[in-house]
Amino acid sequence: MVSKILSVMSGQISTRNYGDHHIPERLQDLPTKSNPEFFEMVEYYFHKALVAAEDKLISEMRDKIPLEGKKKKFKGITMLMQPCRTILELNFPLRRDSGDYEIIRGYRAQHSTHRLPAKGGMRFSQFVNRVEVMALAALMTFKCSSVDVPFGGAKAGIVIDPKCYSVHELERVTRRFALELAKKGYLSPALDVPAPDMGTGEREMTWLADTYEKTVGHGDINAHACCTGKPINQGGIHGRTAATGRGVFNGTTLFLENEKYMNEIGLSPGWAGKTFIVQGFGNVGYHGARYFCRAGAKLVGVLGRDVGIYSKDGIDPIKLDEYKFSNGTIKGFPGTEETGGDLMFRECDIFMPAATELVITKENAAKLQCKMIVEAANGPTTPAADAILIERKILTIPDLYINAGGVTVSFFEWLKNLNHVSYGRLTFKYEKDTNFCLLDSVQKSIEKRFCKEGVGSVPITPTNEFEARIAGASERDIVHSGLAYTMERAGKALIKTAEDLNLCLDLRTAAYVNSISKIFATYSEAGLVF
């Protein structure tokens, strides 16, 4: 199939349409904008993928209606898929420890409920706004679909800087927000399930679950499934904290081992000797860097909120995390030189933006000296920058695929909470006994074949790897295995779509096509529209 996309050449937009769908006029200048609105950026990527996928989606419709009728239904479904279904804005008072009062503003957006519950993180940031929450909710819809997690997309945000509030104040804000969400149907194991995001973590999810369980969900046996990212002793799951970073590693590995893509961008396959720079050293940046280094790559630069640090000899992410915990900053880490924001333009093999959105723009995309960009953050690349990167043959692994590890393991946690039993508990002893029976059977078979009666024995000694696995899979093992399988399957589907549509290095369009196709099928085949 011929690729039907927008391309940017010398600042001019060239449109090639072979179907009826086209980029809406209000979005057509987005590939030339320096600072596009976040939600419009997601809309643009959505429509760009629709242009590429239209013929295929229409041809796969099972409706026994004329072609013109199928085109009208296609338009109706895709119109429904684009906007946010609902967005809730809340304002409530907070009495601070000083006795002063202030009004706290919060948002919860549900982009799609084609699958329930809706799923998405809850962030605390002074920069949160309505548009950002809508855009992140939309990204979550496509992200879940990308990795076959049966959730709709949602997002929440509270407009505060958590560093400026005491623990007691943060608890009051979180519990009040949870109560308001629950009363309005935006917090429930069956309808809407938040998770940690920027500025929040296990502590906030514990407050959220406890508030729901003691109020609106007091009679619901599944109440603790109202959110994910909880501590283990509160219904959480092993491996959730590092899930996004581990998923980034799994997805990046898939592409590093692909000789075709590595030849295209001029890198040798595999992790050995690869250098990388991380922008943002929070949860995702830290765990992603840790797994990268464990595989044989070298972390040469970290760009934090207030400073950047660089070392050509490499930076140990574990020691850096310990230093940051003790000092509250990465500034002054031994063995590194301080840099400014230009650190992201230093030469390296892989650049990992793991902070906020809209950081790779029309102005700076040409300055990057990396071969690969791994979008551990949500929405870090603008359409104008994306076109420049493709033209420069820099491979960009898109956010809606590469950072989907968090929501994948959140799905596992949600299932665990609904099942009320941890993974592996029912089979642990059985698997252990089965493995010992296997060894015993092998030993007896060998002795029967090669040993004379009454003469000695042939002990079977398991390898270290088998010895570690002989007791059966732990919950962590199961989670890691499920995550690796999910990222591998979704990554291979992404590569296949890019090849089928002749998209070359435009993996973002391929990822959106895959996501849209699944959502479209849900609406079309289940009759959820008409």
C-alpha positions as CSV (number, residue, x, y, z in Angstrom):
1,M,0.0,0.0,0.0
2,V,1.3,3.4,-0.9
3,S,2.0,5.6,2.1
4,K,-0.4,8.5,2.5
5,I,1.3,11.0,4.8
6,L,2.2,14.6,5.2
7,S,5.8,15.5,4.6
8,V,7.6,18.6,5.4
9,M,10.2,19.8,2.9
10,S,11.9,23.2,3.2
11,G,9.0,24.3,5.4
12,Q,6.4,23.5,2.8
13,I,3.6,21.0,3.4
14,S,3.1,18.4,0.7
15,T,-0.1,16.4,0.9
16,R,-0.6,13.1,-0.9
17,N,-4.2,11.8,-0.5
18,Y,-5.5,8.6,-2.1
19,G,-8.7,8.4,0.0
20,D,-11.2,10.9,1.3
21,H,-9.6,11.5,4.7
22,H,-7.3,14.5,5.0
23,I,-5.7,16.5,7.7
24,P,-8.2,19.1,9.0
25,E,-7.4,22.6,7.8
26,R,-6.9,23.9,11.4
27,L,-4.1,21.4,11.9
28,Q,-2.3,21.6,8.6
29,D,0.1,24.3,9.7
30,L,1.2,22.1,12.7
31,P,4.3,20.7,10.9
32,T,5.7,24.3,10.7
33,K,4.8,25.5,14.2
34,S,7.5,25.9,16.8
35,N,5.3,25.5,19.9
36,P,2.1,23.7,19.0
37,E,-0.7,23.1,21.5
38,F,-0.2,19.7,23.1
39,F,-3.7,18.3,22.4
40,E,-3.6,19.6,18.8
41,M,-0.3,17.8,18.3
42,V,-1.9,14.5,19.3
43,E,-4.8,15.3,17.0
44,Y,-2.4,15.9,14.1
45,Y,-0.6,12.6,14.6
46,F,-4.0,10.9,14.8
47,H,-5.2,12.3,11.5
48,K,-1.8,11.7,9.9
49,A,-2.3,8.0,10.7
50,L,-5.9,8.0,9.5
51,V,-4.7,9.2,6.1
52,A,-2.4,6.2,5.9
53,A,-4.9,3.7,7.3
54,E,-8.2,4.7,5.7
55,D,-8.2,2.3,2.8
56,K,-7.3,-0.6,4.9
57,L,-9.9,0.1,7.6
58,I,-12.7,0.6,5.1
59,S,-11.8,-2.6,3.2
60,E,-11.8,-4.6,6.4
61,M,-15.4,-3.5,7.4
62,R,-17.7,-6.5,7.6
63,D,-20.9,-4.4,7.0
64,K,-22.8,-5.5,3.9
65,I,-23.4,-2.0,2.7
66,P,-22.2,0.0,-0.3
67,L,-18.8,1.6,-0.3
68,E,-20.2,5.0,0.2
69,G,-22.0,3.8,3.3
70,K,-18.8,2.4,4.6
71,K,-17.0,5.7,4.0
72,K,-19.7,7.5,6.0
73,K,-19.4,5.0,8.9
74,F,-15.6,5.3,8.8
75,K,-16.0,9.1,9.1
76,G,-18.5,8.8,12.0
77,I,-16.4,6.4,14.0
78,T,-13.1,8.4,13.5
79,M,-15.0,11.6,14.5
80,L,-16.0,9.9,17.7
81,M,-12.4,8.6,18.4
82,Q,-10.8,12.1,18.3
83,P,-12.2,14.3,21.1
84,C,-12.1,13.8,24.8
85,R,-15.3,12.1,26.0
86,T,-15.5,14.2,29.2
87,I,-13.3,16.4,31.3
88,L,-13.9,17.3,34.9
89,E,-12.5,20.4,36.5
90,L,-12.6,20.7,40.3
91,N,-11.9,23.5,42.7
92,F,-11.8,22.8,46.4
93,P,-10.4,24.5,49.5
94,L,-7.2,23.5,51.4
95,R,-6.5,24.6,54.9
96,R,-2.7,24.7,55.1
97,D,-0.7,23.9,58.2
98,S,-0.2,27.6,58.8
99,G,-3.9,28.2,59.0
100,D,-4.1,29.9,55.7
101,Y,-6.5,28.8,53.0
102,E,-6.1,28.4,49.3
103,I,-8.1,27.0,46.4
104,I,-6.8,23.8,44.7
105,R,-7.7,23.1,41.1
106,G,-7.7,19.6,39.7
107,Y,-8.7,17.9,36.5
108,R,-9.6,14.4,35.3
109,A,-10.1,13.8,31.6
110,Q,-11.6,10.6,30.0
111,H,-10.6,10.5,26.4
112,S,-12.2,7.2,25.5
113,T,-14.4,4.6,27.1
114,H,-14.5,2.2,24.3
115,R,-13.0,-0.1,26.9
116,L,-13.6,0.1,30.6
117,P,-12.3,1.2,33.0
118,A,-10.6,4.3,31.7
119,K,-6.9,4.3,32.8
120,G,-4.4,7.0,33.3
121,G,-1.9,8.6,35.7
122,M,-2.5,11.4,38.3
123,R,0.2,14.1,38.4
124,F,1.0,16.9,40.8
125,S,2.5,19.9,38.9
126,Q,2.2,23.6,38.9
127,F,2.2,23.5,35.1
128,V,-0.8,21.2,34.8
129,N,-3.6,22.6,32.7
130,R,-6.8,21.5,30.9
131,V,-5.1,21.0,27.5
132,E,-2.2,19.0,28.9
133,V,-4.6,16.6,30.7
134,M,-6.7,16.2,27.6
135,A,-3.6,15.4,25.5
136,L,-2.2,12.9,28.0
137,A,-5.6,11.2,28.2
138,A,-5.7,10.9,24.4
139,L,-2.1,9.5,24.4
140,M,-3.2,6.9,27.0
141,T,-6.0,5.7,24.8
142,F,-3.6,5.0,21.9
143,K,-0.9,3.7,24.3
144,C,-3.2,1.1,25.8
145,S,-4.4,0.0,22.4
146,S,-0.8,-0.2,21.1
147,V,0.1,-2.9,23.6
148,D,-3.3,-4.6,23.7
149,V,-4.2,-3.4,27.2
150,P,-8.1,-3.3,27.4
151,F,-8.5,0.1,28.9
152,G,-9.8,3.5,27.7
153,G,-7.5,6.5,28.2
154,A,-7.7,9.0,31.0
155,K,-5.5,11.4,32.9
156,A,-5.7,13.5,36.1
157,G,-3.7,16.5,37.3
158,I,-3.7,18.8,40.3
159,V,-2.2,22.2,39.9
160,I,0.3,22.3,42.8
161,D,4.1,22.0,43.2
162,P,4.3,19.0,45.7
163,K,7.7,20.3,47.0
164,C,5.9,23.4,48.4
165,Y,3.5,21.4,50.6
166,S,3.9,19.3,53.7
167,V,3.1,15.6,53.8
168,H,-0.1,16.3,55.8
169,E,-1.2,19.0,53.2
170,L,-0.5,16.6,50.3
171,E,-2.6,13.9,52.1
172,R,-5.5,16.3,52.5
173,V,-5.4,17.4,48.9
174,T,-5.2,13.8,47.6
175,R,-8.0,12.5,49.8
176,R,-10.3,15.4,49.0
177,F,-9.6,15.0,45.2
178,A,-10.2,11.2,45.5
179,L,-13.6,11.8,47.2
180,E,-14.7,14.4,44.6
181,L,-13.7,12.0,41.8
182,A,-15.5,9.1,43.3
183,K,-18.7,11.0,43.9
184,K,-18.8,12.0,40.2
185,G,-17.9,8.5,38.9
186,Y,-14.3,9.3,38.0
187,L,-12.8,6.8,40.5
188,S,-13.9,3.2,40.5
189,P,-12.4,-0.3,39.7
190,A,-15.0,-0.7,36.9
191,L,-15.0,2.9,35.5
192,D,-11.9,4.9,36.1
193,V,-8.5,3.7,37.6
194,P,-5.7,6.3,38.2
195,A,-2.1,5.5,38.7
196,P,1.1,7.4,39.7
197,D,2.6,10.0,37.4
198,M,4.8,13.0,37.8
199,G,4.9,14.2,41.4
200,T,3.0,11.2,42.8
201,G,3.8,7.7,43.8
202,E,2.9,4.7,46.0
203,R,2.0,7.0,48.9
204,E,-0.6,9.0,47.0
205,M,-2.1,5.8,45.6
206,T,-2.5,4.4,49.1
207,W,-4.4,7.6,50.1
208,L,-6.5,7.3,47.0
209,A,-7.5,3.7,47.6
210,D,-8.1,4.1,51.3
211,T,-10.4,7.1,50.7
212,Y,-12.4,5.3,48.1
213,E,-12.6,2.1,50.2
214,K,-13.9,4.0,53.2
215,T,-16.4,6.1,51.4
216,V,-18.1,5.5,48.1
217,G,-16.6,2.0,47.7
218,H,-17.2,0.8,51.3
219,G,-19.3,-2.2,50.1
220,D,-17.2,-3.1,47.1
221,I,-15.0,-6.2,47.6
222,N,-12.9,-5.0,44.6
223,A,-12.4,-1.5,46.1
224,H,-8.6,-1.7,46.1
225,A,-8.6,-2.1,42.4
226,C,-9.7,1.6,42.1
227,C,-6.1,2.6,41.4
228,T,-2.8,1.0,40.6
229,G,0.8,1.7,41.6
230,K,0.1,0.9,45.2
231,P,2.7,-0.6,47.7
232,I,2.9,-4.4,47.8
233,N,1.2,-4.6,51.2
234,Q,-1.7,-2.5,49.9
235,G,-2.4,-4.7,46.9
236,G,0.4,-3.5,44.6
237,I,2.4,-5.8,42.4
238,H,6.1,-6.6,42.3
239,G,7.8,-4.8,39.4
240,R,5.4,-1.9,39.0
241,T,7.8,0.8,40.2
242,A,10.4,0.0,37.5
243,A,7.8,-1.1,34.9
244,T,8.0,1.9,32.6
245,G,11.8,2.0,32.6
246,R,11.9,-1.8,32.0
247,G,9.4,-1.5,29.2
248,V,11.6,1.2,27.6
249,F,14.6,-1.2,27.8
250,N,12.6,-4.1,26.3
251,G,11.3,-2.1,23.4
252,T,14.7,-0.5,22.7
253,T,16.4,-3.9,22.7
254,L,14.0,-5.1,20.0
255,F,15.0,-2.3,17.7
256,L,18.8,-2.5,18.6
257,E,18.7,-6.2,17.6
258,N,17.0,-5.4,14.3
259,E,19.8,-5.3,11.7
260,K,17.7,-3.5,9.1
261,Y,17.0,-0.5,11.3
262,M,20.5,-0.4,12.7
263,N,22.0,-0.4,9.2
264,E,19.6,2.4,8.2
265,I,20.8,4.7,11.0
266,G,24.4,3.6,11.0
267,L,24.7,1.7,14.3
268,S,25.9,-1.8,15.0
269,P,23.3,-4.2,16.4
270,G,23.2,-4.8,20.1
271,W,23.8,-2.9,23.3
272,A,27.6,-3.3,23.6
273,G,29.4,0.1,23.5
274,K,26.3,2.2,23.0
275,T,26.4,5.6,24.7
276,F,23.3,7.4,25.8
277,I,22.0,10.7,27.5
278,V,18.9,10.9,29.6
279,Q,16.8,14.0,30.0
280,G,15.0,13.7,33.4
281,F,16.2,11.5,36.2
282,G,12.9,10.6,37.9
283,N,11.5,7.1,38.1
284,V,11.4,6.4,34.4
285,G,14.8,8.0,33.6
286,Y,16.5,6.2,36.5
287,H,15.2,2.7,35.9
288,G,15.6,3.0,32.1
289,A,19.2,4.1,32.6
290,R,19.8,1.3,35.0
291,Y,18.6,-1.4,32.6
292,F,20.5,0.2,29.7
293,C,23.8,0.1,31.7
294,R,23.2,-3.4,32.8
295,A,22.9,-4.5,29.2
296,G,26.3,-3.0,28.3
297,A,25.5,0.6,27.4
298,K,27.2,3.7,28.9
299,L,25.4,6.6,30.5
300,V,27.4,9.7,29.6
301,G,25.0,12.5,30.4
302,V,22.0,13.3,32.6
303,L,20.0,16.5,32.2
304,G,18.1,17.2,35.4
305,R,15.6,19.9,36.4
306,D,18.3,22.4,37.5
307,V,21.5,21.2,35.9
308,G,23.1,18.8,33.5
309,I,26.1,16.5,34.2
310,Y,28.4,14.8,31.7
311,S,31.2,12.3,31.9
312,K,32.8,10.6,28.8
313,D,33.9,7.8,31.2
314,G,30.3,7.0,32.2
315,I,27.9,7.6,35.1
316,D,26.7,4.9,37.4
317,P,22.9,5.5,37.6
318,I,22.5,3.6,40.9
319,K,25.2,5.8,42.6
320,L,23.7,8.9,41.0
321,D,20.3,8.0,42.4
322,E,21.7,7.5,45.8
323,Y,23.5,10.9,45.5
324,K,20.3,12.6,44.4
325,F,18.3,11.1,47.3
326,S,20.9,12.4,49.8
327,N,21.5,15.8,48.3
328,G,18.2,16.6,46.5
329,T,20.0,17.3,43.3
330,I,22.3,15.7,40.8
331,K,24.5,18.8,40.8
332,G,28.0,18.1,42.0
333,F,28.0,14.4,41.4
334,P,31.7,13.3,41.6
335,G,33.5,12.6,38.4
336,T,31.2,14.7,36.2
337,E,31.3,18.2,34.6
338,E,28.3,20.5,34.9
339,T,26.5,21.6,31.7
340,G,23.5,23.5,30.7
341,G,20.5,22.6,28.6
342,D,22.8,22.1,25.6
343,L,23.7,18.6,27.0
344,M,21.0,17.1,24.9
345,F,22.9,18.1,21.8
346,R,26.1,16.3,22.8
347,E,27.2,13.3,20.7
348,C,25.7,10.0,21.7
349,D,24.1,6.9,20.2
350,I,20.8,7.1,22.1
351,F,18.9,10.1,23.5
352,M,16.2,9.4,26.1
353,P,13.8,12.2,26.9
354,A,12.2,11.1,30.2
355,A,10.8,14.4,31.5
356,T,8.0,16.5,30.1
357,E,6.3,17.1,26.7
358,L,7.4,19.3,23.8
359,V,11.2,19.3,24.4
360,I,12.3,18.4,20.9
361,T,11.1,21.2,18.7
362,K,11.6,22.8,15.2
363,E,14.3,25.0,16.7
364,N,16.5,22.2,18.2
365,A,15.8,19.0,16.3
366,A,18.6,19.8,13.8
367,K,21.1,20.1,16.7
368,L,20.7,16.6,18.1
369,Q,23.7,14.4,17.5
370,C,22.2,11.0,18.4
371,K,21.2,8.1,16.2
372,M,18.2,7.0,18.1
373,I,15.6,8.8,20.3
374,V,13.7,6.7,22.8
375,E,10.6,8.6,24.0
376,A,10.3,7.6,27.6
377,A,8.4,10.8,28.2
378,N,4.9,11.5,26.9
379,G,4.7,13.8,23.8
380,P,8.4,15.0,23.8
381,T,8.5,15.6,20.0
382,T,6.5,18.2,18.0
383,P,5.4,17.4,14.4
384,A,7.9,19.8,12.9
385,A,10.7,18.2,14.9
386,D,9.4,14.7,13.9
387,A,9.7,15.5,10.2
388,I,13.3,16.9,10.7
389,L,14.3,13.7,12.6
390,I,12.9,11.5,9.8
391,E,14.7,13.5,7.2
392,R,18.0,13.2,9.2
393,K,17.5,9.4,9.5
394,I,17.3,9.5,13.3
395,L,15.2,6.6,14.5
396,T,12.5,7.7,16.9
397,I,10.8,5.0,18.9
398,P,7.4,6.7,19.8
399,D,6.0,7.3,23.2
400,L,2.7,5.5,22.8
401,Y,4.7,2.2,22.3
402,I,8.0,2.6,24.1
403,N,6.7,3.9,27.5
404,A,3.7,1.6,27.7
405,G,5.4,-0.7,30.2
406,G,3.8,1.2,33.1
407,V,0.2,0.8,32.0
408,T,0.9,-2.9,31.0
409,V,2.0,-3.7,34.6
410,S,-0.8,-1.6,36.0
411,F,-3.1,-3.9,34.0
412,F,-1.5,-6.9,35.8
413,E,-2.0,-5.2,39.2
414,W,-5.6,-4.4,38.4
415,L,-6.2,-8.1,37.5
416,K,-4.4,-9.2,40.7
417,N,-6.7,-7.0,42.8
418,L,-9.8,-8.4,41.1
419,N,-8.6,-12.0,41.5
420,H,-7.6,-11.4,45.1
421,V,-4.6,-13.7,44.8
422,S,-1.0,-12.9,43.9
423,Y,0.5,-14.4,40.8
424,G,2.2,-17.7,41.3
425,R,0.7,-18.5,44.7
426,L,-1.6,-21.2,43.4
427,T,1.1,-23.0,41.3
428,F,4.3,-22.3,43.1
429,K,4.6,-25.6,45.1
430,Y,3.2,-27.7,42.1
431,E,5.9,-26.3,39.8
432,K,8.6,-26.9,42.3
433,D,7.6,-30.5,42.8
434,T,7.2,-31.0,39.0
435,N,10.7,-29.8,38.4
436,F,12.2,-32.2,41.0
437,C,10.2,-35.0,39.4
438,L,11.6,-34.1,36.0
439,L,15.2,-34.3,37.3
440,D,14.5,-37.6,39.1
441,S,12.9,-39.0,35.9
442,V,16.0,-38.0,33.8
443,Q,18.3,-39.6,36.3
444,K,16.5,-42.9,36.4
445,S,16.2,-43.1,32.6
446,I,20.0,-42.5,32.3
447,E,20.8,-45.1,35.0
448,K,18.5,-47.6,33.4
449,R,20.1,-47.2,30.0
450,F,23.8,-46.9,30.9
451,C,24.3,-48.5,34.3
452,K,24.4,-52.1,35.2
453,E,22.0,-53.3,37.9
454,G,23.3,-52.5,41.4
455,V,26.2,-50.4,40.1
456,G,26.4,-46.8,41.3
457,S,24.2,-43.9,40.2
458,V,24.3,-40.9,37.8
459,P,23.4,-37.8,39.8
460,I,21.8,-35.0,37.8
461,T,23.2,-31.6,38.7
462,P,21.1,-28.7,37.5
463,T,22.7,-25.6,36.1
464,N,22.8,-22.4,38.1
465,E,20.1,-21.0,35.8
466,F,17.8,-24.0,36.3
467,E,18.6,-24.1,40.0
468,A,17.3,-20.5,40.3
469,R,14.1,-21.4,38.4
470,I,13.4,-24.8,39.9
471,A,11.2,-23.5,42.7
472,G,8.8,-22.0,40.2
473,A,8.1,-18.4,38.9
474,S,7.7,-15.7,41.5
475,E,5.3,-12.8,41.0
476,R,8.1,-10.6,39.8
477,D,9.2,-13.3,37.3
478,I,5.7,-13.5,35.9
479,V,5.4,-9.7,35.7
480,H,8.7,-9.3,33.9
481,S,7.9,-12.2,31.5
482,G,4.5,-10.7,30.7
483,L,5.9,-7.3,30.2
484,A,8.7,-8.6,27.9
485,Y,6.2,-10.6,25.9
486,T,3.9,-7.6,25.5
487,M,6.6,-5.2,24.4
488,E,8.1,-7.7,22.0
489,R,4.7,-8.5,20.4
490,A,3.7,-4.9,20.1
491,G,7.1,-3.9,18.7
492,K,7.0,-6.6,16.0
493,A,3.5,-5.4,15.0
494,L,4.9,-1.9,14.8
495,I,7.7,-2.9,12.5
496,K,5.4,-4.9,10.3
497,T,3.0,-2.0,9.9
498,A,5.8,0.4,9.1
499,E,7.0,-2.1,6.4
500,D,3.5,-2.7,5.0
501,L,2.8,1.0,4.6
502,N,6.3,1.8,3.4
503,L,6.7,4.3,6.3
504,C,10.5,3.7,6.6
505,L,11.6,5.4,9.9
506,D,8.2,7.0,10.6
507,L,7.4,4.6,13.4
508,R,5.1,7.1,15.1
509,T,2.6,6.9,12.2
510,A,2.8,3.1,12.3
511,A,2.2,3.0,16.0
512,Y,-0.9,5.3,15.7
513,V,-2.2,3.2,12.7
514,N,-2.0,0.0,14.9
515,S,-3.7,1.7,17.8
516,I,-6.4,3.3,15.7
517,S,-7.1,0.0,13.8
518,K,-7.9,-1.8,17.1
519,I,-10.1,0.9,18.5
520,F,-11.9,1.3,15.2
521,A,-12.6,-2.4,15.1
522,T,-14.1,-2.2,18.6
523,Y,-16.5,0.5,17.6
524,S,-17.3,-0.9,14.2
525,E,-17.8,-4.6,15.1
526,A,-19.5,-4.1,18.4
527,G,-21.9,-1.5,17.1
528,L,-21.0,1.0,19.8
529,V,-21.7,4.0,17.5
530,F,-24.9,3.4,15.7
